[in-house]
Amino acid sequence: MDASAAAPVLRLASLVTDPRRHNHLHPLPQMIVMAMVAILCGADGWDDVADFCLVREIWFKGFLSLPRGIPSHDTFGRVFARLDPLQLEEMLRQWMNALNIASGGKLIAIDGKSLRRSFEHAWDTSGMAHIVSAFASENRLVLAQLGVNEKENEIVAIPKLLAMIDLKDSTVTIDAIGCQRDIAQQIRQAKGHYVLQVKENQPTLHAKVKALLDEAILEQMKGWKGSMSEEVDAGHGRVEKRRVWLTTEVKHLGADLLALWPSVKAIVAVERVREVMGKTPSISTERHYYILSNGKCNAEQAGAIIRGHWAIENGLHYVLDVSFNEDQCRVRKGHGAENLSRLRRLTANLLRLNPTKRSIKGQRKRCGWSDEYLFNTLFRGLEPKQS
């Protein structure tokens, strides 16, 4: 293996400040690279990382300087528990920038995920780590993420997360917790658009939007400026019908509400009717409401954007749980769970950028089986700096 190929990654890893004041037996940049490689090859925790690195020590020495050999799992755990999560996040963002991963013109879904076994004691889950991610739904890549102590703090992390990424010409989707005036204003000031779900956490806005759209639906949109779309999905013993109604007549929200929400240009209702077949058939109906900043959007486009938001569930959260076993990981000391989660998300990005048509789980196996495949996945697109 060409040691020069690892230079850009080591240079990025050197951006992270080593938290150890003494006893620097193992260089931090090398530890970060080793952890990344181990996770690419299927490691799910620090025990796995240390075991993998020990088995592949000779291979690592082909492109890394390891004067004291391989760190123990305790050393990996202690160091990553003390690493500054924001510095590690900056390193990962610069890695994506070096690969020319841009968000402009994309659909960006903001959502959070709890690391379900990251609490210290079984009788107290209040310390469970919670990760809020910005996910580009089109190319299924994580653009940035932040950790918070509890889900309720997600509302604090969202503005910080939005400030970390380029929102120009993008559409940001957030569930009801992000339906806040300051967040809407921030997105528009960054020259992006938003689609925000409205629920009872904004009682006045929700009541008005619901009343207007329910009235428009009852009148079959006659006399209302807007549009309606419908689509049906069938399979696996169920039929789902989705209807979307959009109107740009936001003036009916009233001057007081529009003064608080000046960037709202359209409101949307999405109705889902699910019919389950079988011995015990059932029918369920639910209707949700949204505000939009793009007055040129029609019902069909709005429906596609709203559906695209949930790509973060299948394209990120599900992958992390199934392919990376994240919810079963018991790493919980300090910032360890949050930092390990960051490495998983970067790993998922690198695997998604691989042109092969394999699953994430299959690619992790392939990385463990083929040195060439592993090296190309980790260092693809990162050119050594010319002297």
Secondary structure, DSSP 8 states (H G I E B T S, - for coil): --GGGGHHHHHHHTTS----SS---S-HHHHHHHHHHHHHTT--SHHHHHHHHHHTHHHHTTTS--TT----HHHHHHHHHHS-HHHHHHHHHHHHHHTT---TTSEEEEEEEE-TT-SSBTTB-TT--EEEEEEETTTTEEEEEEEESSGGGHHHHHHHHHHTS--TT-EEEE-GGG--HHHHHHHHHTT-EEEEEE-TTSHHHHHHHHHHHHHHHHTTTTT-SEEEEEEEEEETTEEEEEEEEEE--GGGG-HHHHHH-TT--EEEEEEEEEEE-SSS-EEEEEEEEEEES-TT--HHHHHHHHHHHTHHIIIIIHHHHHTS-GGG----STTHHHHHHHHHHHHHHHHHTS-S---HHHHHHHHHH-HHHHHHHHHTT------
